[in-house]
Amino acid sequence: MLDSLKFGSITIVVQDGKVVQIEKNEKVRLQSNKTR
């Protein structure tokens, strides 16, 4: 999971000492062909 993530975050939710949920939020940068 971590090696495929370039930019973003991973959230681990714990209840009663056990991992119950893992969320992966990935950010993708879109490149424009416009020159500024």
Secondary structure, DSSP 8 states (H G I E B T S, - for coil): --TT-SSEEEEEEEETTEEEEEEEEE----------
